[in-house]
Amino acid sequence: MRSAYVAGKRTASGEAGTANLLSESAHSALCSRLVRCEIMPGERLSEAELRSSLGVGASPVREAIRRLEFEKLVVIYPRSGTYVTDIGLKDSRSVMELRLELEGLSAALACSRGSKAEKENLVALAERQFATENLQECIDLDAAFHRSVYRMTRNDYLITTSEIHFNLALRQWYFCSKAVKTPDWTGVDHRPLAAAIAAGDVDVAGEHIREHVRHDSQQVVKILTDYGL
């Protein structure tokens, strides 16, 4: 009897693990599409189409959508459907206010907790981003840079929270790059920030990261305002 009980527990545990993996996979794939504006703000999501394109069943899709609603990437209207969250000026400013603190804390912790190899990788990412003239690549490298800093904090709660709000800011940039053709983009130079983190200089790293968040957020607000978006 005990063997059967243990076997049953293992089967249930295995099934739960598989379900979690499917849900995580669906969330990751759909989150990427939303952040990169492959599905544009305001579009209605079709559960049937998502099941087909993601290659999973209804439960993983619904779980992914619930998580994305919490992360402010989709909004669910009862009896109407699920829609991609719009991008607005008020939201842009609110995200900036929170990220100023999250990014500052992340940079400070990365100074003391990041390994030598991680800091060297951060410096290399900054050099690659500064060198590129391709806007999409610049945005992708910026995302890689920020996420590297988050991992260096060794704080799972901070990583999760920072990722959620960074995705909201990143989506604004992808949206602007797709919706607006403008020569007003300014390059990103994370080299001083990377150097400060590599040197463990908390004060200088904090100044650079907050200035970066403030500058980029204000640029997004200007673009959205100028183009009436």
C-alpha positions in Angstrom: 0.0 0.0 0.0 2.8 2.4 0.9 4.5 1.8 -2.5 1.3 2.6 -4.3 0.9 5.7 -2.2 4.4 6.9 -2.9 4.0 6.1 -6.6 0.8 8.1 -6.7 2.5 11.1 -5.0 5.3 10.9 -7.5 2.9 10.8 -10.4 0.9 13.8 -9.1 4.2 15.7 -8.5 5.4 14.9 -12.0 2.1 16.1 -13.5 2.2 19.3 -11.5 5.8 19.9 -12.6 4.9 19.4 -16.2 1.9 21.8 -15.9 4.1 24.4 -14.2 6.7 24.1 -17.0 4.0 24.5 -19.7 2.6 27.5 -17.9 6.0 29.1 -17.5 6.8 28.4 -21.2 3.5 30.0 -22.3 4.0 33.0 -20.1 7.6 33.6 -21.2 6.7 33.3 -24.9 3.6 35.5 -24.7 5.3 38.1 -22.5 8.1 38.4 -25.1 5.5 39.0 -27.9 3.7 41.7 -25.8 6.9 43.5 -24.7 8.3 43.5 -28.2 5.0 44.7 -29.6 4.6 41.8 -31.9 1.1 42.0 -30.5 0.3 45.7 -30.4 -1.4 47.7 -27.6 -5.2 47.5 -27.8 -5.3 44.2 -29.7 -7.8 41.5 -28.5 -6.2 38.2 -27.6 -7.8 35.0 -28.9 -7.3 32.1 -26.6 -7.7 29.6 -29.4 -5.1 31.4 -31.5 -2.7 31.5 -28.5 -3.2 27.8 -27.9 -2.3 27.1 -31.5 0.7 29.4 -31.8 2.2 28.5 -28.3 1.5 24.8 -28.7 -0.1 24.3 -25.3 -3.5 23.7 -23.9 -6.1 25.9 -22.4 -4.8 25.8 -18.8 -1.3 27.0 -19.5 -2.6 29.9 -21.6 -5.2 31.0 -19.0 -2.5 30.8 -16.3 -0.1 32.9 -18.4 -2.9 35.5 -19.1 -3.6 35.8 -15.3 0.1 36.4 -14.6 0.3 39.0 -17.5 -2.8 40.8 -16.1 -1.0 41.1 -12.7 2.1 42.4 -14.6 -0.1 45.0 -16.3 0.6 43.7 -19.9 -3.0 42.7 -20.5 -6.4 43.7 -19.2 -9.4 41.3 -18.9 -12.9 42.7 -19.4 -15.6 40.3 -18.2 -17.9 39.2 -21.0 -15.8 41.2 -23.5 -12.4 39.5 -23.7 -8.7 40.0 -23.0 -6.8 42.9 -24.5 -3.2 44.1 -24.7 -2.8 47.0 -22.3 -2.7 50.4 -23.9 0.4 52.7 -23.6 -0.3 56.1 -22.0 1.6 59.1 -20.7 0.4 58.7 -17.1 1.5 55.1 -17.0 4.9 56.0 -18.5 5.5 58.5 -15.7 4.4 56.2 -13.0 6.7 53.4 -14.2 9.6 55.9 -14.3 9.0 56.9 -10.7 9.2 53.4 -9.5 12.1 52.3 -11.7 14.2 55.2 -10.4 14.3 53.4 -7.0 14.4 49.8 -8.2 17.2 50.5 -10.7 19.2 52.5 -8.1 19.0 49.7 -5.6 19.8 47.1 -8.2 23.0 49.0 -9.2 24.0 49.4 -5.6 23.7 45.7 -4.8 25.4 44.7 -8.1 28.4 46.7 -7.1 29.0 44.5 -4.1 27.5 41.2 -5.1 28.4 40.8 -8.7 31.2 38.5 -9.6 34.3 39.6 -11.5 33.1 37.6 -14.5 29.7 39.2 -14.4 31.2 42.7 -14.2 33.4 42.0 -17.1 30.4 40.8 -19.1 28.5 44.0 -18.2 31.4 46.1 -19.5 31.4 44.1 -22.7 27.6 44.6 -23.1 28.0 48.3 -22.7 30.7 48.4 -25.3 28.5 46.5 -27.8 25.5 48.7 -27.2 27.5 51.9 -27.6 29.0 50.6 -30.9 25.7 49.5 -32.6 23.8 51.9 -34.9 20.8 49.5 -35.2 18.0 50.7 -33.0 16.4 47.3 -32.4 19.8 45.8 -31.5 20.4 48.8 -29.2 17.1 48.1 -27.4 17.9 44.3 -27.1 21.3 45.0 -25.7 19.8 47.5 -23.2 17.5 44.8 -22.0 20.4 42.4 -21.7 22.4 45.0 -19.7 19.6 45.7 -17.2 18.7 42.0 -16.7 22.4 41.3 -16.1 22.4 43.9 -13.3 19.3 42.4 -11.8 20.9 39.0 -11.6 23.9 40.4 -9.9 21.8 41.6 -7.0 21.3 38.0 -5.8 17.9 39.1 -4.6 15.1 37.0 -6.2 12.4 39.4 -5.0 14.1 42.4 -6.4 14.8 40.6 -9.7 11.2 39.7 -10.2 9.9 43.1 -9.3 12.5 44.9 -11.5 11.8 42.6 -14.4 8.1 43.3 -14.3 8.5 47.1 -14.4 11.4 47.0 -16.8 9.2 45.1 -19.2 6.6 47.9 -19.1 9.3 50.4 -19.9 10.9 48.2 -22.6 7.5 47.8 -24.3 7.2 51.6 -24.6 10.5 51.7 -26.5 9.5 48.9 -28.8 6.2 50.6 -29.4 7.9 53.9 -30.2 10.4 52.2 -32.5 7.6 50.6 -34.5 4.9 53.3 -34.4 7.2 56.3 -34.9 9.8 57.0 -37.6 11.9 59.8 -36.1 15.5 60.9 -36.3 15.4 62.1 -32.7 16.7 58.9 -31.0 19.7 59.4 -28.9 22.3 56.7 -28.3 22.8 54.9 -25.1 26.2 54.8 -23.4 26.2 52.5 -20.4 30.0 52.4 -20.3 30.4 54.8 -17.4 27.7 52.9 -15.5 29.3 49.5 -16.2 32.7 50.9 -15.2 31.3 52.2 -11.9 29.6 48.8 -11.1 32.8 47.0 -12.0 34.7 49.3 -9.6 32.1 48.9 -6.9 31.4 52.6 -6.8 27.8 52.7 -5.4 27.4 56.5 -5.6 28.5 56.9 -9.2 26.6 53.8 -10.3 23.4 55.1 -8.7 23.8 58.5 -10.4 24.3 57.0 -13.8 21.5 54.5 -13.6 19.0 57.1 -12.4 20.0 59.6 -15.0 19.6 56.8 -17.7 16.1 55.9 -16.4 15.0 59.5 -16.2 16.4 60.4 -19.6 14.9 57.5 -21.5 11.5 57.9 -19.8 11.4 61.6 -20.6 12.3 60.8 -24.2 9.4 58.3 -24.5 7.0 60.8 -23.0 8.2 63.4 -25.5 7.8 61.0 -28.5 4.3 60.0 -27.4 3.3 63.6 -26.8 4.7 64.9 -30.1 3.0 62.3 -32.1 -0.3 62.3 -30.2 0.0 58.7 -29.2 
